[in-house]
Amino acid sequence: MTRFLYFPFSLLLISLPIRAAETSLDLNQSVAVALAHNPELRIARQRIEAATGVAIQARLWNNPELELSAEEVPVDGGGLSRSENYVGISQTVPFPGKKRLAARAAQFGTRASESDYRTSEIELHRDVTAAFHRVLAAERRREL
């Protein structure tokens, strides 16, 4: 029984070097894979999107509010048809210049998020390049 278990594992071990040779990466491919699949860069992209949303909201006024009220509602029945009903709309008006300043501040937040993304991208490129050259040097030392 154990002999049958070793056979699939031996096939797997024999096929590993062949597959490794087929999937060798050069430096540019390694960097591209790292940039495409790095979770920290994904988080940084999402932070840019969030900051962009904040910048859009900073320019806009608050939503208007609809107010409904009823006074002197009879207790014996009749409902709202015999009461005094009021409908109103209110809108908060920002102090002059406040929205413009809030939008500028939010734009700086977006720029800061974009700068953080570029910094993370450069650091990842540096780290992948250094790791690639370390592996390449180790392979050459092994060949000697």
C-alpha positions as a Markdown table, in Angstrom:
| # | Residue | x | y | z |
|---|---|---|---|---|
| 1 | Met | 0.0 | 0.0 | 0.0 |
| 2 | Thr | 2.8 | 2.4 | 0.9 |
| 3 | Arg | 4.5 | 1.6 | -2.4 |
| 4 | Phe | 1.4 | 3.1 | -4.3 |
| 5 | Leu | 1.6 | 6.3 | -2.2 |
| 6 | Tyr | 5.3 | 6.8 | -3.1 |
| 7 | Phe | 4.6 | 6.6 | -6.8 |
| 8 | Pro | 2.5 | 9.8 | -7.2 |
| 9 | Phe | 4.9 | 11.7 | -5.0 |
| 10 | Ser | 7.9 | 10.5 | -7.0 |
| 11 | Leu | 6.1 | 11.7 | -10.2 |
| 12 | Leu | 5.5 | 15.0 | -8.5 |
| 13 | Leu | 9.2 | 15.4 | -7.5 |
| 14 | Ile | 10.4 | 14.4 | -11.0 |
| 15 | Ser | 8.2 | 17.0 | -12.6 |
| 16 | Leu | 9.2 | 19.9 | -10.3 |
| 17 | Pro | 12.5 | 20.7 | -11.9 |
| 18 | Ile | 11.0 | 20.7 | -15.3 |
| 19 | Arg | 8.2 | 23.0 | -14.2 |
| 20 | Ala | 10.7 | 25.3 | -12.5 |
| 21 | Ala | 12.7 | 25.6 | -15.7 |
| 22 | Glu | 9.6 | 26.5 | -17.6 |
| 23 | Thr | 8.6 | 29.3 | -15.2 |
| 24 | Ser | 11.8 | 31.1 | -14.9 |
| 25 | Leu | 11.4 | 34.9 | -14.6 |
| 26 | Asp | 13.6 | 37.7 | -15.6 |
| 27 | Leu | 13.9 | 40.9 | -13.6 |
| 28 | Asn | 11.2 | 42.8 | -15.5 |
| 29 | Gln | 8.7 | 40.0 | -15.2 |
| 30 | Ser | 9.5 | 39.6 | -11.5 |
| 31 | Val | 8.9 | 43.3 | -10.9 |
| 32 | Ala | 5.7 | 43.2 | -12.9 |
| 33 | Val | 4.3 | 40.3 | -11.0 |
| 34 | Ala | 5.2 | 41.9 | -7.7 |
| 35 | Leu | 3.5 | 45.2 | -8.7 |
| 36 | Ala | 0.4 | 43.5 | -9.9 |
| 37 | His | -0.1 | 41.3 | -6.9 |
| 38 | Asn | 1.2 | 43.2 | -3.9 |
| 39 | Pro | -1.5 | 43.7 | -1.2 |
| 40 | Glu | 0.1 | 46.9 | 0.1 |
| 41 | Leu | -0.1 | 48.5 | -3.3 |
| 42 | Arg | -3.8 | 47.4 | -3.5 |
| 43 | Ile | -4.4 | 49.1 | -0.1 |
| 44 | Ala | -2.6 | 52.2 | -1.3 |
| 45 | Arg | -4.8 | 52.3 | -4.5 |
| 46 | Gln | -7.9 | 52.0 | -2.3 |
| 47 | Arg | -6.7 | 54.9 | -0.2 |
| 48 | Ile | -6.3 | 57.0 | -3.3 |
| 49 | Glu | -9.9 | 56.2 | -4.3 |
| 50 | Ala | -11.2 | 57.0 | -0.8 |
| 51 | Ala | -9.3 | 60.3 | -0.8 |
| 52 | Thr | -10.7 | 61.1 | -4.2 |
| 53 | Gly | -14.2 | 60.5 | -2.8 |
| 54 | Val | -13.5 | 62.8 | 0.1 |
| 55 | Ala | -12.3 | 65.5 | -2.3 |
| 56 | Ile | -15.5 | 65.2 | -4.3 |
| 57 | Gln | -17.7 | 65.4 | -1.2 |
| 58 | Ala | -15.8 | 68.4 | 0.2 |
| 59 | Arg | -16.9 | 70.5 | -2.7 |
| 60 | Leu | -20.6 | 69.7 | -2.3 |
| 61 | Trp | -23.2 | 71.2 | 0.0 |
| 62 | Asn | -25.0 | 69.1 | 2.5 |
| 63 | Asn | -28.2 | 67.4 | 1.4 |
| 64 | Pro | -31.4 | 69.5 | 2.0 |
| 65 | Glu | -33.7 | 68.3 | 4.7 |
| 66 | Leu | -37.5 | 67.8 | 4.3 |
| 67 | Glu | -39.4 | 68.5 | 7.5 |
| 68 | Leu | -43.0 | 67.3 | 8.1 |
| 69 | Ser | -45.0 | 68.1 | 11.2 |
| 70 | Ala | -48.5 | 67.9 | 12.4 |
| 71 | Glu | -50.0 | 69.9 | 15.3 |
| 72 | Glu | -53.4 | 69.7 | 17.1 |
| 73 | Val | -54.1 | 66.2 | 15.9 |
| 74 | Pro | -57.6 | 65.3 | 17.3 |
| 75 | Val | -57.6 | 62.4 | 19.8 |
| 76 | Asp | -61.1 | 61.3 | 18.9 |
| 77 | Gly | -60.2 | 60.4 | 15.3 |
| 78 | Gly | -60.1 | 62.1 | 12.0 |
| 79 | Gly | -56.3 | 61.8 | 11.6 |
| 80 | Leu | -54.2 | 64.2 | 9.8 |
| 81 | Ser | -57.1 | 65.7 | 7.7 |
| 82 | Arg | -58.3 | 67.7 | 10.8 |
| 83 | Ser | -54.9 | 68.7 | 12.1 |
| 84 | Glu | -52.5 | 71.5 | 11.2 |
| 85 | Asn | -49.9 | 70.1 | 8.9 |
| 86 | Tyr | -46.6 | 71.8 | 8.0 |
| 87 | Val | -44.1 | 70.9 | 5.3 |
| 88 | Gly | -40.7 | 72.6 | 5.1 |
| 89 | Ile | -37.4 | 72.3 | 3.4 |
| 90 | Ser | -34.1 | 73.4 | 5.0 |
| 91 | Gln | -30.7 | 73.8 | 3.6 |
| 92 | Thr | -27.5 | 74.5 | 5.5 |
| 93 | Val | -25.5 | 77.2 | 3.7 |
| 94 | Pro | -21.8 | 77.0 | 4.4 |
| 95 | Phe | -19.8 | 80.1 | 5.3 |
| 96 | Pro | -18.4 | 81.8 | 2.2 |
| 97 | Gly | -15.1 | 80.3 | 1.1 |
| 98 | Lys | -15.4 | 77.3 | 3.5 |
| 99 | Lys | -16.2 | 74.8 | 0.8 |
| 100 | Arg | -13.4 | 76.0 | -1.5 |
| 101 | Leu | -10.9 | 75.6 | 1.4 |
| 102 | Ala | -12.2 | 72.2 | 2.3 |
| 103 | Ala | -11.9 | 71.1 | -1.4 |
| 104 | Arg | -8.3 | 72.3 | -1.5 |
| 105 | Ala | -7.5 | 70.5 | 1.7 |
| 106 | Ala | -9.0 | 67.3 | 0.3 |
| 107 | Gln | -7.0 | 67.7 | -2.9 |
| 108 | Phe | -3.9 | 67.8 | -0.8 |
| 109 | Gly | -5.1 | 64.6 | 0.9 |
| 110 | Thr | -5.5 | 62.9 | -2.5 |
| 111 | Arg | -2.0 | 64.1 | -3.5 |
| 112 | Ala | -0.6 | 62.7 | -0.3 |
| 113 | Ser | -2.2 | 59.3 | -1.0 |
| 114 | Glu | -0.9 | 59.3 | -4.5 |
| 115 | Ser | 2.6 | 60.1 | -3.2 |
| 116 | Asp | 2.4 | 57.3 | -0.7 |
| 117 | Tyr | 1.4 | 54.9 | -3.5 |
| 118 | Arg | 4.4 | 56.0 | -5.7 |
| 119 | Thr | 6.7 | 55.6 | -2.7 |
| 120 | Ser | 5.4 | 52.1 | -2.0 |
| 121 | Glu | 5.8 | 51.2 | -5.7 |
| 122 | Ile | 9.4 | 52.4 | -5.8 |
| 123 | Glu | 10.2 | 50.6 | -2.5 |
| 124 | Leu | 8.7 | 47.4 | -3.9 |
| 125 | His | 10.6 | 47.7 | -7.1 |
| 126 | Arg | 13.8 | 48.2 | -5.1 |
| 127 | Asp | 13.1 | 45.2 | -2.9 |
| 128 | Val | 12.3 | 42.9 | -5.8 |
| 129 | Thr | 15.4 | 44.0 | -7.7 |
| 130 | Ala | 17.6 | 43.3 | -4.6 |
| 131 | Ala | 16.0 | 39.9 | -4.0 |
| 132 | Phe | 16.3 | 39.0 | -7.7 |
| 133 | His | 20.0 | 39.8 | -7.7 |
| 134 | Arg | 20.6 | 37.9 | -4.4 |
| 135 | Val | 19.0 | 34.8 | -5.9 |
| 136 | Leu | 20.9 | 35.2 | -9.1 |
| 137 | Ala | 24.2 | 35.5 | -7.2 |
| 138 | Ala | 23.3 | 32.5 | -5.1 |
| 139 | Glu | 22.6 | 30.4 | -8.2 |
| 140 | Arg | 25.9 | 31.4 | -9.8 |
| 141 | Arg | 27.8 | 30.6 | -6.6 |
| 142 | Arg | 26.0 | 27.2 | -6.6 |
| 143 | Glu | 27.1 | 26.6 | -10.2 |
| 144 | Leu | 30.8 | 27.1 | -9.3 |
